[in-house]
């Protein structure tokens, strides 16, 4: 997995918040930007390192809040966020569970994802776009871009298989 993936950025956001307190996402994003964490490094051709700006970091903080790892009101880790910050294994497990809950809350639960994957027949392949288009309903509250990000995170949390890049399968 690339060092700068959304997964690593989320882990950095959660694990660094446990040690300090901040008034809001903007202050925290500025702090993380100054820390120059590897998770927020931007690949460049030269030897000089570049890092994501505070705006990009704030987007990652927003994802962590959407997934219930950070409380938007108090700007502290939730109980799930605190447990996730304890270790990489805890993070993977808890992030996966939070994503599954978020999908359920947004009317595109994991069973719907799995049923859609199982129902696809050639020439359709189980990529994120096809799964989204074939599985969404009128009640679905997320868009394809967010769905794609969540599928990728589920794969990194070992909740879905992805034997071929961008194609998702039921975990055996």
C-alpha positions as CSV (number, residue, x, y, z in Angstrom):
1,X,0.0,0.0,0.0
2,X,1.4,3.4,-0.8
3,X,2.5,5.4,2.1
4,X,0.2,8.4,1.3
5,X,-3.1,6.5,0.9
6,X,-6.3,7.7,2.5
7,X,-5.9,4.8,5.0
8,X,-2.5,6.1,6.2
9,X,-3.8,9.7,6.3
10,X,-6.8,8.6,8.4
11,X,-4.5,6.7,10.8
12,X,-2.2,9.7,11.2
13,X,-5.2,12.0,11.9
14,X,-6.6,9.7,14.5
15,X,-3.4,8.6,16.2
16,X,-2.0,12.2,16.5
17,X,-5.2,13.6,18.0
18,X,-5.1,11.2,21.0
19,X,-2.1,13.1,22.4
20,X,-3.2,16.7,22.1
21,X,-6.3,18.8,22.0
22,X,-7.3,21.3,19.4
23,X,-10.1,23.9,19.1
24,X,-11.2,22.8,15.6
25,X,-10.3,21.0,12.4
26,X,-8.5,24.0,11.0
27,X,-6.1,24.3,13.9
28,X,-5.5,20.6,13.9
29,X,-4.8,20.5,10.1
30,X,-2.3,23.4,10.5
31,X,-0.6,21.4,13.3
32,X,-0.4,18.3,11.2
33,X,0.9,20.2,8.2
34,X,3.7,21.7,10.3
35,X,4.6,18.2,11.6
36,X,5.4,17.0,8.0
37,X,4.1,13.5,8.5
38,X,5.0,10.8,6.0
39,X,1.3,10.1,5.4
40,X,0.8,13.6,4.0
41,X,3.9,13.6,1.8
42,X,3.2,14.4,-1.8
43,X,5.3,12.3,-4.3
44,X,7.7,14.5,-6.3
45,X,10.4,13.8,-8.8
46,X,13.2,15.7,-7.0
47,X,14.7,15.1,-3.6
48,X,12.8,17.9,-1.9
49,X,9.8,16.7,0.0
50,X,6.5,18.3,-0.4
51,X,3.5,17.8,1.9
52,X,-0.3,18.2,1.5
53,X,-1.6,21.6,2.5
54,X,-3.9,22.2,5.5
55,X,-7.0,22.2,3.2
56,X,-6.3,18.6,2.1
57,X,-5.5,17.5,5.6
58,X,-8.9,19.1,6.7
59,X,-10.6,16.9,4.2
60,X,-9.1,13.8,5.8
61,X,-10.2,15.1,9.2
62,X,-13.7,15.5,7.8
63,X,-13.7,11.8,6.6
64,X,-12.6,10.7,10.1
65,X,-15.5,12.7,11.6
66,X,-18.0,11.3,9.1
67,X,-16.9,7.8,10.1
68,X,-17.4,8.5,13.7
69,X,-13.8,8.6,14.8
70,X,-13.8,12.3,15.7
71,X,-16.6,14.2,17.4
72,X,-17.4,17.3,15.4
73,X,-18.7,19.3,18.4
74,X,-16.0,18.7,21.0
75,X,-13.3,18.0,18.4
76,X,-12.0,15.0,20.4
77,X,-11.7,11.3,19.5
78,X,-14.9,9.4,20.0
79,X,-14.6,6.1,22.0
80,X,-14.2,4.3,18.6
81,X,-11.5,6.8,17.6
82,X,-9.7,6.3,20.9
83,X,-9.8,2.5,20.5
84,X,-8.6,2.8,16.9
85,X,-5.7,5.0,17.8
86,X,-4.2,2.4,20.1
87,X,-2.7,0.2,17.4
88,X,-2.6,-0.5,13.7
89,X,-4.6,-3.7,14.1
90,X,-7.2,-1.9,16.2
91,X,-7.4,0.9,13.6
92,X,-7.9,-1.6,10.7
93,X,-10.7,-3.4,12.6
94,X,-12.5,-0.4,13.9
95,X,-12.2,1.6,10.7
96,X,-13.7,-1.3,8.8
97,X,-16.6,-1.5,11.3
98,X,-17.2,2.3,11.2
99,X,-17.3,2.1,7.4
100,X,-19.8,-0.7,7.4
101,X,-22.0,1.3,9.8
102,X,-21.6,4.4,7.7
103,X,-22.7,2.5,4.6
104,X,-25.7,1.2,6.4
105,X,-26.6,4.6,7.6
106,X,-26.4,5.9,4.1
107,X,-28.6,3.2,2.6
108,X,-25.9,1.2,0.8
109,X,-25.1,-1.5,3.3
110,X,-22.4,-4.2,2.8
111,X,-25.0,-6.9,2.1
112,X,-26.3,-4.7,-0.8
113,X,-22.7,-4.4,-2.0
114,X,-22.1,-8.1,-1.8
115,X,-25.4,-9.0,-3.5
116,X,-24.6,-6.6,-6.3
117,X,-21.1,-8.1,-6.7
118,X,-22.7,-11.6,-6.8
119,X,-25.3,-10.5,-9.3
120,X,-23.0,-9.1,-11.9
121,X,-22.5,-11.2,-15.1
122,X,-20.1,-10.7,-18.0
123,X,-19.5,-8.3,-19.7
124,X,-20.0,-6.4,-16.4
125,X,-17.1,-6.5,-14.0
126,X,-17.3,-5.7,-10.3
127,X,-15.5,-2.3,-10.3
128,X,-16.7,0.5,-8.0
129,X,-18.7,2.3,-10.7
130,X,-20.6,-0.9,-11.8
131,X,-21.3,-1.9,-8.2
132,X,-22.5,1.6,-7.4
133,X,-24.7,1.9,-10.5
134,X,-26.2,-1.6,-10.1
135,X,-26.7,-1.5,-6.4
136,X,-27.8,2.0,-5.6
137,X,-31.5,2.7,-4.8
138,X,-33.6,5.9,-4.5
139,X,-32.7,5.9,-0.8
140,X,-28.9,5.8,-1.3
141,X,-27.4,8.9,0.3
142,X,-23.8,8.7,-0.9
143,X,-22.3,9.5,-4.3
144,X,-20.1,7.3,-6.5
145,X,-16.9,9.1,-5.5
146,X,-17.5,8.6,-1.8
147,X,-18.6,5.0,-2.4
148,X,-15.3,4.3,-4.4
149,X,-13.2,5.7,-1.5
150,X,-15.2,3.6,1.0
151,X,-14.8,0.4,-1.1
152,X,-11.0,1.0,-1.3
153,X,-10.9,1.5,2.5
154,X,-12.9,-1.7,3.1
155,X,-10.3,-3.5,1.0
156,X,-7.5,-2.1,3.0
157,X,-9.4,-3.1,6.2
158,X,-9.5,-6.6,4.8
159,X,-13.3,-6.6,4.5
160,X,-13.4,-7.1,0.7
161,X,-11.0,-8.8,-1.8
162,X,-9.5,-6.9,-4.7
163,X,-7.6,-9.6,-6.7
164,X,-7.4,-7.4,-9.7
165,X,-6.8,-3.6,-9.2
166,X,-10.2,-1.9,-9.0
167,X,-12.3,-5.1,-9.2
168,X,-13.9,-6.1,-5.9
169,X,-15.0,-9.6,-4.7
170,X,-16.7,-11.2,-1.7
171,X,-14.1,-12.0,1.0
172,X,-13.8,-15.8,1.2
